[in-house]
Amino acid sequence: MKIVLFGKDGQLGQAIQSIALPEDVTLIAFGRDTANFEQPQSLRKIIADIKPDIIINAAAYTQVDKAEEEYDLAHMINAVAPSVLAEEASKIGAWLIHYSTDYVFDGKKQGAYTETDTPAPLSAYGRTKRDGDEAISQHHDKYIIFRTCWCYSQYGQNFAKTMLNLAQTREQLKIVSDQIGAPTNALLIAKITEQMIDKISKNSIAAGIYNLSASGHVSWYDYAKTLIQTARDEGLPITVKDDGLIPVLAKDYGAKAIRPHNSRLDTSKLSTALGIDLPNWKEDVISFTKNFCKTQKEKNGLSS
Ligand SMILES: NC(=O)c1ccc[n+]([C@@H]2O[C@H](COP(=O)([O-])OP(=O)(O)OC[C@H]3O[C@@H](n4cnc5c(N)ncnc54)[C@H](OP(=O)(O)O)[C@@H]3O)[C@@H](O)[C@H]2O)c1
């Protein structure tokens, strides 16, 4: 089986490459240098030449605030390019696995969002991602869209790493306290992607959108508290004072893009389809933080 991966250098792309795939799978991975989503038409030849069985698209324009000023570029990468991938996948009968976001919703729902809830994005980024999801379902019928949220990992830039780094230089940090979601490790998304590949190869999965996040939910503020308290317990030289974590409302934080207050995703469709229970966000975040601290202490030459 041949799999083409786009976005190999992002946090999810790297997580996917770190997962051991079955021996009969050949993974051909592309980054921005060899497959530029700013020129979507150039993707057609790559797919036509390789004729993969599955295309995994982990490439995306993910700078949520900057997208407010770079809408056209974000739309090209997040909507036009995935649309081209769907068209080409359809021509050769390949499956397309793509990743969407909680930011397609306005966050006004009471309770967790399901796959059938209607997107109503608040931000330019959210609109481009919604348009990508819609284009895929219009052009192809063999697709899996994983709708995920609050992704972090050892790779690239993300909230968890930013907090753990800032907590070692600042005495005070202001964190948004009125938005909730489930921090989700890119490695979890990668493992579920692998299970989905297995289902696809056995022809035993229905195409469509599947919500994919860790279970439970938390605010950004309490998430940061968990990260920093765990790091403190692990002996990382934390400079944030005991009363130095300051909760702020999103409206007072001043981010350019508006984000949903409620990013909770109902994952029961995925759990049933794969026969799995998704792990609680807190266990994964604590385990990630312990590893982060171990690596950091090794780098700094401190004994663990
Ligand atoms: N991060 C989150 O919290 C989150 C939440 C929900 C959903 N998602 C979705 O999950 C997916 C993966 O996100 P991620 O966290 O792995 O993002 P990421 O770390 O920002 O990775 C995105 C990748 O896309 C590549 N890319 C950007 N512009 C490109 C272009 N013009 N041509 C080719 N490649 C380009 C980037 O290349 P470079 O490395 O060269 O910059 C990067 O490798 C995305 O679909 C995202 O919307 C993410």
The ligand as a Gaussian input file, in Angstrom:
#p B3LYP/6-31G(d) Opt

LIG

0 1
 N       -2.541000      22.802000      16.151000
 C       -3.789000      22.755000      16.591000
 O       -4.089000      23.114000      17.733000
 C       -4.880000      22.219000      15.711000
 C       -6.176000      22.180000      16.218000
 C       -7.173000      21.683000      15.415000
 C       -6.889000      21.249000      14.141000
 N       -5.631000      21.323000      13.659000
 C       -5.396000      20.883000      12.286000
 O       -4.482000      19.802000      12.315000
 C       -3.684000      19.816000      11.128000
 C       -2.219000      19.754000      11.478000
 O       -1.887000      20.874000      12.266000
 P       -0.475000      21.034000      12.979000
 O       -0.745000      21.390000      14.379000
 O        0.399000      19.875000      12.669000
 O        0.060000      22.337000      12.223000
 P        1.534000      22.834000      11.990000
 O        2.460000      22.285000      12.991000
 O        1.445000      24.313000      11.803000
 O        1.913000      22.171000      10.586000
 C        1.351000      22.614000       9.386000
 C        2.236000      22.156000       8.267000
 O        1.680000      22.692000       7.053000
 C        2.747000      23.137000       6.272000
 N        2.401000      24.188000       5.353000
 C        1.997000      25.452000       5.613000
 N        1.884000      26.150000       4.465000
 C        2.227000      25.298000       3.476000
 C        2.332000      25.426000       2.078000
 N        2.080000      26.572000       1.453000
 N        2.684000      24.341000       1.356000
 C        2.967000      23.177000       1.954000
 N        2.934000      22.993000       3.282000
 C        2.553000      24.054000       4.032000
 C        3.776000      23.685000       7.248000
 O        5.011000      23.709000       6.592000
 P        6.318000      24.356000       7.242000
 O        6.760000      23.353000       8.279000
 O        7.262000      24.467000       6.099000
 O        5.900000      25.658000       7.813000
 C        3.689000      22.675000       8.376000
 O        4.600000      21.626000       8.192000
 C       -4.106000      21.069000      10.363000
 O       -5.062000      20.719000       9.406000
 C       -4.753000      21.931000      11.409000
 O       -5.705000      22.819000      10.853000
 C       -4.616000      21.781000      14.417000

